[in-house]
Amino acid sequence: MKTFIAPMIANIENNELRQQLQQIIDQKTKPLGALGRLETLAVQLGMIQGTVTPKIEQPQIRVFSADHGLTKHGTSAYPSAVTAQMVYNFLQGGAAINVLARQHNIALKVVDAGVDADFAPHAQLIDYKVRHGSRDALTEPAMTTAECLAALENGMAVVKSVAGNLLIVGEMGIGNTSAASLLLARLGDIPINDCIGRGTGLDDAGLQHKASILTHVLARHREAKAPLEVLAALGGLEIAMMAGALIQAASERRILLIDGFIASSALLAAERLVPGVAQYAIFSHHSVEPGHAHLLKLLNAEPLLNMGMRLGEGSGAALAYPLLQSACAIINEMASFNDAGISGQNS
């Protein structure tokens, strides 16, 4: 049987470099620690890039899109047809992520990972479709092992052809909060009721129905334990492709600017498949999806923003992006006490 061949992930920890970065920041013309999280962010960026002069070049957003067979059981407030409709919206530049990408000059393309529709060629669309939507996880694995491996490898291929040193993975897929919740429950050993939320806007009855369906899905795949088995049985094509993209990007020492619930579930899957990927992650915001708090805890993450968002698409990551620009600017451009001829703190 074919297996997943993962690239090497370098360990970013380097005590000497960390001390150098901290010393540079501490010598800037400000009281110690006065810039708070911006200072720790600058250190994190330097550690990821292995330099005392971190910088961001040609940032990229890739929005991975796919449908989910499980939605036939009413786990989402919207029909699956909305996935393809939103892909057209992305291609026309009308979605929130398009607006934010334009505002911050971040290159954006859409990846068809498994939408249940066929699209005409488009300059902003990358066709890596594995199949027309995942299977119904209530009755069979969402993906075969071969399909899951293809999705992972396609995600890696997407990154290999991408310029720059910062990657945002966004997503669009009606039903993907269910897949993310299932992955969290199994990989994180967390009760499913603590992992699910209203997704696209379920009412109380819809939320209860979603919980019931997902409980049965987990029982149906109780034997899936290894990360690849779990991802194939419970995940989505876009989540698997995002995981592959994150693994490849980490192997190339790119900054992974992580969005919300779905992107974090992809990172958890990537980290379980290839330990070390999460070292390269910066978490943009805290989603209001209940499961995201558990994901952040599992990944030992402290997000930069809490804006009450739950849109996906990479929107929270794009919103946080200027903070990374500011952190780089501070460490590279702000004067030190010596530069400015200012007396430092009394010893």
N, C-alpha and C positions, 0 to 999 in steps of 0.2 A: 504493500500500500504506500502511496506517495505521502510524504511527511512535509511539514513546514520547515524550510531551511532559513533560519533567521540570520540576519547580519550581526556583526559584533557591535556591542554598545559600550563605548568607553565610559569609565567611571570619572565623573567630573570633579570629584573631591580632591583638593590639593591645598593643604594647609598653608603652604608658603604663599600661593596665589591669593588665597582668601585674606591672609594678613596684609598683603600688599594692597589689595583693593580697599580693605577697611582703613588702612593708614592713609591712602589717597583721599578718601571721603572725609576722614576725621580732620584732615589738614585744610579742608575747604573753608572759606570765610563765612563761618556760621558756628553757633554753639554745637557741641557734640550731640548728634542724634536729632538735630532740630528739623531735619527734613523727613523724619519718620520712615514710613514704608518706602518712600522714594529711595532712601539710602540702601535699604536691604534689597530692593529690586535691582539697583545698580550692581550690587555685589553678585546677586544671582545671575544677572546677564553676563557679567564678567566670567563667572565660574562656568557657565554653559559654553561660552565661546573660548575659554582658556586664555583670556587676555585682560590686561588692565585698561584697555581702551575699547570696550564693547561698542558695537554699532549695528544698526539695522540696515540691511540692503535688500531692495526689491521684495518687500513683504508680499505674501500670496495668500489668497483665500481659495479653497476648493470646497464647493458645496456638493456633497454626495447624496444622491437621490435614489430611492427605491420604494417599492410597495411591499406589503406584508400580508401573507395569506390569512393570518389570524383575524384580520379586520372583518372577515365575513361573519364573525360571531358578535359583532356590535361592540367592540372594545374601544371604538373611537366615536367622537361626536360628528365627524366628517366622513364622507365616503372616500374610498380609495382613489376615485377619479381626480380628487383635488391634488394629488401628488403631481400628476402630469400637468395639470392646469398651473400649478405653482412653478414648475420647471419653465413653462412658457413665460410666466411672469418674470422669472429670473433672467431669461434670455432677452426679454424686452426692457430690462433694467428697472422694473417697477417695484421690486420687493425692498423690504427694510435693509437687507444686507447690501443690495445694490447702492442704495442711498449712502450708507455708511462707508462702503468701499470707495465710492467716488469722493466723498468728503475727505477721506484720509489717504487717498491715492494708493490704495491697495489693489493689486491686480486680482480679478475674480474670474473664475470659470466654474461651470457646472459639470459634474461627473454623473453620467447615467450608470449607476451601479446595478440597477434592476427594476426600473420603472415598468409598470404593466402597460406600456404604450411604446410606439415607435416614433422617433423624431427625425425630421429632415436634418441633414448636416447643417451645422451652425458654427460660426467661428468661436463662440463662447461655450460650446458643448463638447465634452470629451466622452466618447462612447466606449465604456468598459462594461456593458451590460453582461451579467453572468446568466441571468434568466429573467423572465417577465414576472418579477415579484417572488418573494420567498414562499415556501409551502405553508400549509396550515399546521402550525406547531401543536395544535390540539390533537391531531391525528398522526403526525409523523414529524421527523426533524425538519426545522425550517429550511435547512440546507443539508445536502449530502456533504460528506467530508470533502469530496472533490470540489464541490461548488464553494465551500467555505475557503478552501485553500486557494482557489482561483480568485476569490474576492480579496483575500489577503495579498496575494501576489500582484493583482491589478492595482491595489492601493499603493504598493511599493513602486510599481511602474509609474504611476501618476507622479510621485515625488521625484523619481529619477529624472523626469523631463521638466521639472520646475526649477526656475531660477531663484536666487535669493537665499536668505538665511533665517527667515521667519515664516512659519506656516500656521494658518488657521484652518481647521477642518470644520466646516458647517455641514448641516444635513437638512434634508426634506424627505419625509416619508410618513404618510398617514399611518398611524399605528406604531410608530417607533418608540413612543414612551412605554408601551407594553413590552417590547423587546428589551429595552434598557432596564426596565424594572425586573424582568426575569433574569437577566444577566447579573444584576446587582444582588438579587435574592440568592442565587446559586453560588456565585463567585465570592460574595461577601458573607454568606451564611446569615442572612437577615430575613426575618419574616416578611412574606410578600406584602402583607397589608401595610407594612412600614415603608415599602418601596414604591407604592403607586400613588399617583395623583390624578387630577382631572384632565391632564393632557390638553387636548384642544377645546375643552370646556364641558366635560360630562357633568350632568346633574347628580344628585345623591343616588338615585336609583341606578343610573349608568355607572357610577363609581362602584357600587356594590356588585353589579353584574360583572364589571371588569375584574374585580378582585376574585370572584368565583371562577371565571374563565382561566385566569392566570394561575390560580391554585391548582386547577385540573391540569394545566399544561406542565407545571412543575412535577406533579405526580406522574404524569405520562412519561416524563424524561428523568425519572429519579436516578437512573443508572449513569447519566452523564455527569462526570465529575472532573475529568481532566479539562484544562482550559479550551483546547481545540474542540473537544466533544461538546462542551457547554456552548461555545460560540456557534457551532453548527446547529445544535438542537434548538437553541432558544433565541439566537441573535437575528439580525437582519443583514441583508446584503450590503447596505450602506454602512452599517456599523462595523462589519467585518472589513470592508474596504478602508474605512477610516482608521481602524486598528493597524492595518498594513501600512497605510500612509504614515502614521505616527511612528511606527517601528523604523521605517526607512529614514524618516526625517531625523530621528534621534541618532541613528547610526552615522548620519552626516553632520552631527553636532548643530543642527538647526534649533532655533527657539520654537517650542511648541506653545502657542498661545491658545489655551483651552477655553472653549465656550461653556455651555451649561450641562444639563443632565445627560443628553445623548452623547455629546462629545466626551464627557467624563466617563461614561460607561464604556466607550470605545477605548479610552486610555486605560481603564482598569483591565479590559481584555488584553490589550497590548502588553501591559506590565506583567500580567500573569503568564502570557506566552513568552515574553522576552524580558526578564527582570532587568531594570535599569532605565527603561524608557522614560519613566516618570521623573527622573532627575532633570530632564530637559523641559519640563512643563511649568508654565506660569499660568495660574488660574485667574481668569478674567473677572468672573462675577459669581454670585451665589443665586442660583435659580430658585424660584419659589416652588418648583416641583419637590415634594417631600423627600424623595429618594436622593436628591442631590446632596443634602446634608450628610447622609451616610456615605456617599461616594467620596466627598471631601475628607471625611474622617479616615476612611480606608486609605486614601492616597496622601494623608498627612498634609493637606493643602489648606492654605489660607487665601481665599480669593481677594482680588483688589477692590471690587465693587459689590454693592448690594443695592440693586436698582428695582427689585421686585419684578424682574423679567422672567419670561418662560417661552420666548418665541423660537429659539433655536436659530438655524441658518448660519450660525457664527456671529450673530448680531452683538451679543455681549462681549465677545472677544474683540470685534472691531471697535466697539465703544471704548474699551480699555486700552487699545493700542497706543494712543497718545501718551499714556503714562510711561510706557516703555521708551518712547522717544525722549521724554523728559528725563528719565533716569540716565540714559546715555549722554544726553546733553550736559547734565550736571557733572558727571564724572569726567567728561572730556573737556568741557569749556569753562566751568566755574573756577575762578581764581583761588589759589591757596593763600594762606596768610603770608607766606614768603613772597609770592608773586605780587600781592597787593601792598606789601610793606606794612601790614597790620599786625599788631602784637596779638599773639595767640593767648590761649587760656593760661593763667598762672599755674605754675607747677608746684 
